[in-house]
Amino acid sequence: MARRERLKDARTIDKPTPIPEESPLSKPTFIATPSAPEEGDAAPAGRTTLADLLRLFDPDAPNRPEAGDEAARTAVGMRRVKAGANLIRMGAPAMALYFVRTGTFKISRVDEDGYEQVLAFAGRGEVIAYEAICQDAYPTNAVALEDATAYVVPKADLANFCRAVPAFEMALHRAASAALVHTNDLVDVMAAVSSEVRLARFLLQLSRKMAQAGQSPRRFILRMGRRDIASLLGVAHETVSRSFGSLATARVLHVDDRDVEILDLDALRAYARCTRRAHEDPMAPRPGRLAAAPHRMPGRQSLAA
């Protein structure tokens, strides 16, 4: 009899205590927006509001009539991403759009053979994964080049956000327009034959971005490495390094590792205006003069290749 009682007590101890249905422990607690599950290597960074997101585009946007009080009451998730970690992964289900709050992200695509093609660099105020609106899977990767944060807007909430806060709908239109501008900028870069011209156009575009963000358009730190720049420009890594050296020798730039200072903005614009060859190329044919065959030193590559 005593043995039977001991076995009954043991079964009671091993059996987990049931949690009442109304207990808070029976329901998960979401830090970020529930409809936007964690993706990549990003971690939730708490909640903010749609009004904070709108300030990325216009500091006074939350105070405008089209924003209303609803923007301050609408919760928006945020992700914190460490340098080198993914915000989104190529091929993962496209669940949300991301608006960069701080930091810089590299947008790239990896081919079947493992080659990574860099497509863009996204900074503060730019949208990542805009393609998620019309696609079921992310077509690209987004990797943080430094510690970064981004607002999260789930696809399922887009229509509700636009109806409740018309200013957010305008922000989406602005994001779409910016994406088209970026595409045109990339086409403009790739239209140049000379690597120096491509680099000059890239640096001018980066300078304009810095100015729009209220930072110095002449001196900045490159968050991306030479290999990433080379992939974006469609040239070899060594070619990018030589192009930086050529622009520095011409006293257009001062380069100290990733610290770049534009010494002569007009000269950089002159480089960028050229299409087929570098500015003031000594081998360029002149009117009334036959073009001489360029003399190549052994082991030396032409920058215009």
C-alpha positions, 0 to 999 in steps of 0.5 A: 500500500505504501509502495503504491502511494509513493508511485502515485506521488512520483507521477504527480511530481513528474507531471507538468503543471497545466497553464490556464488558458487566460494565463499570460504565460500561455501566449507568446510575447512579441517585441517586434511586429508579430506579422513580421517574423525574424529573418536573416541574422537580425534581432528584434530591437523593440518597437517604435512608431510610424511617426518615427519612420516618417521622420526619415524622409521629413523631420516635420512629416509627423506634424503634417495633416496627412500624418495625423495622430494615427502615425504616432499610435501605429506601432512599427517593429525594428531590427538590429543587425550586427556588422557582417550579418544578414538582414534578409537572405536571398530565397527566403519568404518575402514577408516585409519591407525594411527602411534603413534607420542607421548604418549601411547595407550591401545588396547583392545576389549570389549565382549558382556557382557562388559568385556574388554580384553587388547591386547596391549599397543602401543607407539611411532613409532607403528601402530594402526589399521593395520587391517583396510587394510583388514577389514571394521570395527575396531576390537578393541578400542584404548584409550590414556593412556596419552595425545597423538598424532598420524599421520593419513594415510587414507586407500584410500591414501595408494596405492598412498603414496606407489607409490610416496614414496617407503620409506613409503611402507618399513615403512608399511612392518616394521609395519607388521613385528612389529605386528608379533613380538608383537604377538610372545611376547604375546604368550611368556608371556602367555606360562608361568604358574607363574604370576611372570614369566609373569610379568617378561617377560612383564617388559623385553619386555617393557624395550626393547621398552624403549631402542629402543626409546632411553630411560632408559631400567632400570627405567620407569613410567608405563602408564598403571594401574595394572588392565590393566596389569592384563588383558593383562597377563591373571591374577587377579588384586590382583595377579599382585600386589602380583607379583610386591611385590614378585619381589620387596622383592627379590630386583629385582625391586624397585616399587613406585606406577607406577615408576618402577626401575629394580635393577637386570636385570640378575635376572629379566631375570632369572625369565623370563626364567622359564616356569612353576614356579617362579625362586628359588621357595622354593616349587619346587621339587629337584632331588632325593627329593620327592615334598612335598605338599605345606602348605597353610596359611588360606586366602593366594593364590599361586602365581603360580596359 
